[in-house]
Amino acid sequence: MTLRLSTYNCENLFSRASQPSAGAPGSRPRRRRLDPRRSQAKARVLRAVDADVQCLLAVEDHSALEAFNGLLLHGRFPYHLLLEGNDRRAMHLGVLSKLPLGRLRSHCFDCDDDGPVFGRDCLELELELPGGPSLHLLLNHFDSPGDDERLRRQARAVGRILGAHYDLSRDLVAVLGDLNDSPQRAPQSLAPLLRLPGLNDVLALQFPIPDDRWTGHRRRNEQLDYILVSDALKGRFLRAGAERRGMPDLAYHSIAQERPFAGLGAGAREASGRAAVWADFDL
Protein backbone atom coordinates (compact mmCIF):
# COMPACT_ATOMS: atom_id res chain seq x y z
CA MET A 1 0.00 0.00 0.00
CA THR A 2 1.04 3.61 -0.58
CA LEU A 3 0.72 5.75 2.52
CA ARG A 4 0.85 9.55 2.53
CA LEU A 5 2.06 11.16 5.73
CA SER A 6 1.74 14.92 6.28
CA THR A 7 2.42 17.60 8.87
CA TYR A 8 0.85 21.06 8.93
CA ASN A 9 1.14 24.00 11.31
CA CYS A 10 -2.36 25.30 10.75
CA GLU A 11 -1.72 28.30 13.03
CA ASN A 12 -4.51 28.50 15.56
CA LEU A 13 -7.29 26.05 14.76
CA PHE A 14 -9.57 27.39 17.46
CA SER A 15 -13.28 27.06 18.09
CA ARG A 16 -15.43 30.14 18.36
CA ALA A 17 -16.01 31.66 21.79
CA SER A 18 -19.50 32.76 22.74
CA GLN A 19 -19.94 35.51 25.30
CA PRO A 20 -20.93 34.58 28.87
CA SER A 21 -24.50 35.29 29.81
CA ALA A 22 -25.34 38.73 31.21
CA GLY A 23 -24.94 39.15 34.95
CA ALA A 24 -22.19 36.56 35.29
CA PRO A 25 -18.94 38.51 36.03
CA GLY A 26 -15.79 36.46 35.85
CA SER A 27 -17.38 33.75 33.73
CA ARG A 28 -15.24 32.32 30.98
CA PRO A 29 -16.57 32.36 27.41
CA ARG A 30 -18.28 29.16 26.37
CA ARG A 31 -16.86 27.27 23.40
CA ARG A 32 -19.17 26.58 20.48
CA ARG A 33 -18.72 24.71 17.25
CA LEU A 34 -15.80 25.50 14.96
CA ASP A 35 -16.42 28.51 12.75
CA PRO A 36 -16.31 27.16 9.15
CA ARG A 37 -15.59 30.61 7.72
CA ARG A 38 -12.31 30.84 9.60
CA SER A 39 -11.19 27.33 8.80
CA GLN A 40 -12.31 26.68 5.24
CA ALA A 41 -8.94 27.72 3.80
CA LYS A 42 -7.12 25.31 6.12
CA ALA A 43 -9.43 22.48 5.07
CA ARG A 44 -8.75 23.35 1.44
CA VAL A 45 -5.05 22.74 2.01
CA LEU A 46 -5.68 19.39 3.66
CA ARG A 47 -8.05 18.27 0.93
CA ALA A 48 -5.35 19.08 -1.62
CA VAL A 49 -2.72 17.13 0.35
CA ASP A 50 -5.11 14.17 0.75
CA ALA A 51 -2.99 12.43 3.39
CA ASP A 52 -3.74 9.12 5.04
CA VAL A 53 -2.22 10.40 8.29
CA GLN A 54 -2.39 14.16 8.87
CA CYS A 55 -0.55 15.71 11.81
CA LEU A 56 -1.77 19.15 12.86
CA LEU A 57 -0.06 21.74 15.06
CA ALA A 58 -1.55 24.66 16.99
CA VAL A 59 -4.97 23.11 17.64
CA GLU A 60 -6.97 24.34 20.61
CA ASP A 61 -8.51 21.10 21.88
CA HIS A 62 -9.99 17.80 20.80
CA SER A 63 -13.44 19.29 20.22
CA ALA A 64 -11.95 21.76 17.71
CA LEU A 65 -10.10 18.93 15.96
CA GLU A 66 -13.22 16.76 15.89
CA ALA A 67 -15.39 19.58 14.56
CA PHE A 68 -12.82 20.41 11.88
CA ASN A 69 -12.75 16.80 10.71
CA GLY A 70 -16.53 16.50 10.75
CA LEU A 71 -17.68 19.86 9.42
CA LEU A 72 -14.98 20.75 6.91
CA LEU A 73 -13.33 17.46 6.02
CA HIS A 74 -16.63 15.56 5.98
CA GLY A 75 -15.37 12.97 8.44
CA ARG A 76 -12.72 11.57 6.14
CA PHE A 77 -10.54 10.57 9.11
CA PRO A 78 -12.18 7.95 11.37
CA TYR A 79 -9.42 8.27 13.98
CA HIS A 80 -8.48 11.54 15.68
CA LEU A 81 -6.38 12.30 18.71
CA LEU A 82 -5.22 15.36 20.64
CA LEU A 83 -3.35 15.46 23.94
CA GLU A 84 -3.03 18.80 25.70
CA GLY A 85 0.61 19.67 26.33
CA ASN A 86 2.47 22.46 28.10
CA ASP A 87 1.39 25.43 25.95
CA ARG A 88 -0.87 27.70 28.01
CA ARG A 89 -2.10 29.35 24.81
CA ALA A 90 -3.77 26.05 23.87
CA MET A 91 -1.56 25.35 20.85
CA HIS A 92 -1.57 21.57 21.00
CA LEU A 93 -0.59 18.64 18.77
CA GLY A 94 -3.28 16.64 16.97
CA VAL A 95 -3.48 13.71 14.58
CA LEU A 96 -6.12 12.76 12.01
CA SER A 97 -5.73 9.25 10.65
CA LYS A 98 -7.34 6.72 8.34
CA LEU A 99 -5.31 4.02 10.08
CA PRO A 100 -5.95 2.70 13.60
CA LEU A 101 -3.94 4.39 16.33
CA GLY A 102 -1.94 2.20 18.68
CA ARG A 103 0.18 3.00 21.72
CA LEU A 104 1.12 6.57 22.52
CA ARG A 105 3.51 8.29 24.88
CA SER A 106 3.59 11.94 25.88
CA HIS A 107 6.86 13.69 26.74
CA CYS A 108 5.36 16.91 28.05
CA PHE A 109 6.72 16.07 31.53
CA ASP A 110 10.29 15.35 30.39
CA CYS A 111 12.81 17.50 32.25
CA ASP A 112 16.54 18.12 32.26
CA ASP A 113 18.72 20.21 34.55
CA ASP A 114 17.06 23.39 33.23
CA GLY A 115 13.48 22.21 33.78
CA PRO A 116 10.79 21.06 31.32
CA VAL A 117 12.24 20.41 27.87
CA PHE A 118 9.27 20.73 25.54
CA GLY A 119 7.20 23.90 25.43
CA ARG A 120 4.36 21.83 23.93
CA ASP A 121 5.16 18.12 23.71
CA CYS A 122 6.92 15.42 21.77
CA LEU A 123 4.02 13.06 21.10
CA GLU A 124 5.08 9.49 20.35
CA LEU A 125 2.42 7.56 18.45
CA GLU A 126 2.19 4.09 16.93
CA LEU A 127 0.22 3.48 13.74
CA GLU A 128 -0.98 -0.01 13.02
CA LEU A 129 -0.17 -0.99 9.43
CA PRO A 130 -2.24 -3.77 7.85
CA GLY A 131 -0.23 -6.98 7.79
CA GLY A 132 3.10 -5.31 8.52
CA PRO A 133 5.31 -3.65 11.14
CA SER A 134 4.08 -0.58 12.98
CA LEU A 135 4.90 2.95 11.89
CA HIS A 136 6.10 5.15 14.76
CA LEU A 137 5.62 8.93 14.72
CA LEU A 138 7.25 11.53 16.95
CA LEU A 139 5.21 14.69 16.50
CA ASN A 140 6.82 17.98 17.57
CA HIS A 141 6.25 21.71 17.67
CA PHE A 142 9.46 23.26 18.94
CA ASP A 143 9.50 26.61 20.70
CA SER A 144 9.47 29.85 18.75
CA PRO A 145 12.79 30.96 17.26
CA GLY A 146 15.06 33.31 19.10
CA ASP A 147 16.30 31.06 21.89
CA ASP A 148 18.85 28.91 20.10
CA GLU A 149 19.87 27.00 23.19
CA ARG A 150 16.28 25.99 23.95
CA LEU A 151 15.80 24.76 20.38
CA ARG A 152 19.06 22.83 20.70
CA ARG A 153 17.85 21.26 23.97
CA GLN A 154 14.67 20.09 22.26
CA ALA A 155 16.56 18.71 19.27
CA ARG A 156 18.90 16.79 21.60
CA ALA A 157 15.95 15.48 23.60
CA VAL A 158 14.23 14.05 20.50
CA GLY A 159 17.54 12.44 19.56
CA ARG A 160 17.71 10.81 23.00
CA ILE A 161 14.16 9.46 22.64
CA LEU A 162 15.08 7.95 19.28
CA GLY A 163 18.22 6.37 20.73
CA ALA A 164 16.38 4.94 23.72
CA HIS A 165 13.44 3.36 21.92
CA TYR A 166 14.30 2.71 18.27
CA ASP A 167 16.77 1.12 15.91
CA LEU A 168 16.76 3.51 12.94
CA SER A 169 18.21 0.84 10.66
CA ARG A 170 15.24 -1.47 11.28
CA ASP A 171 12.27 0.45 12.72
CA LEU A 172 9.86 2.53 10.62
CA VAL A 173 10.08 5.91 12.36
CA ALA A 174 9.24 9.49 11.37
CA VAL A 175 9.99 12.66 13.33
CA LEU A 176 7.75 15.37 11.98
CA GLY A 177 6.38 18.80 12.71
CA ASP A 178 7.41 22.44 13.05
CA LEU A 179 10.99 22.65 14.35
CA ASN A 180 11.01 26.44 14.04
CA ASP A 181 14.49 26.79 12.57
CA SER A 182 16.23 26.40 9.24
CA PRO A 183 19.15 24.13 8.33
CA GLN A 184 20.83 27.09 6.64
CA ARG A 185 20.75 29.46 9.60
CA ALA A 186 23.69 29.81 11.99
CA PRO A 187 24.23 28.62 14.70
CA GLN A 188 22.54 25.40 13.54
CA SER A 189 20.42 24.85 16.64
CA LEU A 190 18.75 21.79 15.05
CA ALA A 191 22.05 20.06 14.25
CA PRO A 192 21.73 17.45 17.05
CA LEU A 193 18.63 16.14 15.24
CA LEU A 194 19.13 17.00 11.56
CA ARG A 195 22.63 15.46 11.57
CA LEU A 196 21.68 12.39 13.56
CA PRO A 197 22.98 9.25 11.80
CA GLY A 198 20.15 7.17 10.38
CA LEU A 199 17.70 10.09 10.09
CA ASN A 200 16.81 11.65 6.71
CA ASP A 201 14.88 14.76 5.62
CA VAL A 202 12.33 13.78 2.95
CA LEU A 203 12.40 17.24 1.36
CA ALA A 204 16.17 16.92 0.97
CA LEU A 205 15.64 13.51 -0.61
CA GLN A 206 13.19 15.04 -3.10
CA PHE A 207 14.77 18.45 -3.74
CA PRO A 208 18.58 18.65 -4.06
CA ILE A 209 18.52 22.48 -3.97
CA PRO A 210 17.83 23.78 -0.42
CA ASP A 211 15.88 26.81 -1.67
CA ASP A 212 13.25 24.44 -3.08
CA ARG A 213 12.47 23.11 0.42
CA TRP A 214 11.01 26.28 1.92
CA THR A 215 7.92 26.01 4.12
CA GLY A 216 7.63 29.38 5.89
CA HIS A 217 7.34 32.99 4.75
CA ARG A 218 9.10 34.65 7.70
CA ARG A 219 12.28 34.78 5.63
CA ARG A 220 12.42 33.88 1.98
CA ASN A 221 13.28 30.27 1.13
CA GLU A 222 13.34 29.14 4.76
CA GLN A 223 12.52 25.56 5.75
CA LEU A 224 10.89 25.31 9.17
CA ASP A 225 8.74 22.18 8.84
CA TYR A 226 10.05 18.65 8.46
CA ILE A 227 9.41 14.97 8.00
CA LEU A 228 12.57 13.16 9.10
CA VAL A 229 12.59 9.41 8.50
CA SER A 230 14.69 6.50 9.73
CA ASP A 231 16.92 4.63 7.30
CA ALA A 232 14.40 1.79 7.39
CA LEU A 233 11.55 4.10 6.34
CA LYS A 234 13.79 5.84 3.80
CA GLY A 235 13.96 2.47 2.04
CA ARG A 236 10.18 2.75 1.51
CA PHE A 237 10.25 6.40 0.38
CA LEU A 238 8.57 7.32 -2.92
CA ARG A 239 8.18 11.10 -3.15
CA ALA A 240 7.64 14.26 -1.09
CA GLY A 241 6.42 17.82 -1.49
CA ALA A 242 5.16 20.99 0.18
CA GLU A 243 1.64 22.34 -0.36
CA ARG A 244 2.09 26.12 -0.25
CA ARG A 245 -1.09 27.37 -1.95
CA GLY A 246 -2.66 28.37 1.36
CA MET A 247 0.19 30.71 2.31
CA PRO A 248 0.00 34.53 2.21
CA ASP A 249 1.82 36.48 -0.52
CA LEU A 250 2.85 33.25 -2.23
CA ALA A 251 3.56 34.95 -5.54
CA TYR A 252 6.17 37.14 -3.84
CA HIS A 253 7.88 34.42 -1.84
CA SER A 254 7.85 31.70 -4.47
CA ILE A 255 10.81 31.21 -6.78
CA ALA A 256 8.88 28.77 -8.96
CA GLN A 257 5.90 30.91 -10.07
CA GLU A 258 3.59 29.20 -7.57
CA ARG A 259 0.18 30.80 -7.15
CA PRO A 260 -2.23 30.58 -4.21
CA PHE A 261 -5.64 28.99 -4.30
CA ALA A 262 -8.26 31.22 -5.90
CA GLY A 263 -9.43 33.79 -3.37
CA LEU A 264 -6.31 33.53 -1.22
CA GLY A 265 -4.13 36.14 -2.89
CA ALA A 266 -2.49 39.22 -1.41
CA GLY A 267 -4.67 40.82 1.23
CA ALA A 268 -7.05 37.85 1.39
CA ARG A 269 -7.44 35.53 4.37
CA GLU A 270 -4.77 32.86 4.15
CA ALA A 271 -4.92 29.34 5.53
CA SER A 272 -1.58 29.56 7.36
CA GLY A 273 1.84 31.11 7.07
CA ARG A 274 3.26 27.60 6.70
CA ALA A 275 3.22 24.95 4.02
CA ALA A 276 1.94 21.44 4.62
CA VAL A 277 4.78 18.96 4.13
CA TRP A 278 3.87 15.50 2.82
CA ALA A 279 5.65 12.30 1.87
CA ASP A 280 4.58 9.02 0.24
CA PHE A 281 5.85 5.61 1.27
CA ASP A 282 5.43 2.10 -0.09
CA LEU A 283 4.31 0.16 2.97
Secondary structure as the mmCIF struct_conf table of DSSP 4:
data_model
#
loop_
_struct_conf.conf_type_id
_struct_conf.id
_struct_conf.beg_label_comp_id
_struct_conf.beg_label_asym_id
_struct_conf.beg_label_seq_id
_struct_conf.end_label_comp_id
_struct_conf.end_label_asym_id
_struct_conf.end_label_seq_id
STRN STRN1 THR A 2 LEU A 13
STRN STRN2 ALA A 17 SER A 18
HELX_LH_PP_P HELX_LH_PP_P1 GLN A 19 SER A 21
TURN_TY1_P TURN_TY1_P1 ALA A 22 GLY A 23
TURN_TY1_P TURN_TY1_P2 PRO A 25 GLY A 26
HELX_LH_PP_P HELX_LH_PP_P2 SER A 27 PRO A 29
STRN STRN3 ARG A 30 ARG A 31
BEND BEND1 ARG A 33 ARG A 33
HELX_RH_AL_P HELX_RH_AL_P1 PRO A 36 VAL A 49
BEND BEND2 ASP A 52 ASP A 52
STRN STRN4 VAL A 53 VAL A 59
HELX_RH_AL_P HELX_RH_AL_P2 HIS A 62 ALA A 67
HELX_RH_PI_P HELX_RH_PI_P1 PHE A 68 LEU A 72
BEND BEND3 LEU A 73 LEU A 73
TURN_TY1_P TURN_TY1_P3 HIS A 74 GLY A 75
BEND BEND4 PRO A 78 PRO A 78
STRN STRN5 TYR A 79 LEU A 83
BEND BEND5 ASN A 86 ASN A 86
TURN_TY1_P TURN_TY1_P4 ARG A 88 ARG A 89
STRN STRN6 HIS A 92 SER A 97
BEND BEND6 LYS A 98 LEU A 99
STRN STRN7 LEU A 101 ARG A 105
TURN_TY1_P TURN_TY1_P5 CYS A 108 PHE A 109
STRN STRN8 CYS A 111 ASP A 112
TURN_TY1_P TURN_TY1_P6 ASP A 113 ASP A 114
STRN STRN9 GLY A 115 PRO A 116
BEND BEND7 GLY A 119 ARG A 120
STRN STRN10 CYS A 122 LEU A 127
TURN_TY1_P TURN_TY1_P7 PRO A 130 GLY A 131
BEND BEND8 GLY A 132 GLY A 132
STRN STRN11 LEU A 135 HIS A 141
HELX_LH_PP_P HELX_LH_PP_P3 PHE A 142 SER A 144
TURN_TY1_P TURN_TY1_P8 PRO A 145 GLY A 146
HELX_RH_AL_P HELX_RH_AL_P3 ASP A 148 HIS A 165
TURN_TY1_P TURN_TY1_P9 LEU A 168 ARG A 170
BEND BEND9 ASP A 171 ASP A 171
STRN STRN12 LEU A 172 ASP A 178
BEND BEND10 ASP A 181 ASP A 181
TURN_TY1_P TURN_TY1_P10 PRO A 183 GLN A 184
BEND BEND11 ARG A 185 ARG A 185
TURN_TY1_P TURN_TY1_P11 ALA A 186 PRO A 187
TURN_TY1_P TURN_TY1_P12 SER A 189 LEU A 190
HELX_RH_AL_P HELX_RH_AL_P4 ALA A 191 LEU A 194
TURN_TY1_P TURN_TY1_P13 ARG A 195 ARG A 195
TURN_TY1_P TURN_TY1_P14 PRO A 197 GLY A 198
STRN STRN13 LEU A 199 ASP A 201
HELX_RH_AL_P HELX_RH_AL_P5 VAL A 202 GLN A 206
BEND BEND12 PRO A 208 ILE A 209
HELX_RH_3T_P HELX_RH_3T_P1 PRO A 210 ARG A 213
STRN STRN14 GLY A 216 GLY A 216
BEND BEND13 HIS A 217 ARG A 219
TURN_TY1_P TURN_TY1_P15 ARG A 220 ASN A 221
STRN STRN15 GLU A 222 GLU A 222
STRN STRN16 ASP A 225 SER A 230
HELX_RH_AL_P HELX_RH_AL_P6 ASP A 231 LYS A 234
TURN_TY1_P TURN_TY1_P16 GLY A 235 ARG A 236
STRN STRN17 PHE A 237 GLU A 243
TURN_TY1_P TURN_TY1_P17 ARG A 245 GLY A 246
BEND BEND14 MET A 247 MET A 247
TURN_TY1_P TURN_TY1_P18 PRO A 248 ASP A 249
HELX_RH_AL_P HELX_RH_AL_P7 LEU A 250 HIS A 253
BEND BEND15 ILE A 255 ALA A 256
HELX_LH_PP_P HELX_LH_PP_P4 PRO A 260 PHE A 261
TURN_TY1_P TURN_TY1_P19 ALA A 262 GLY A 263
BEND BEND16 GLY A 265 GLY A 265
TURN_TY1_P TURN_TY1_P20 ALA A 266 GLY A 267
BEND BEND17 ALA A 268 ALA A 268
HELX_LH_PP_P HELX_LH_PP_P5 ARG A 269 GLU A 270
BEND BEND18 ALA A 271 ALA A 271
BEND BEND19 GLY A 273 GLY A 273
STRN STRN18 ARG A 274 ARG A 274
HELX_LH_PP_P HELX_LH_PP_P6 ALA A 275 ALA A 275
STRN STRN19 ALA A 276 ASP A 282
#
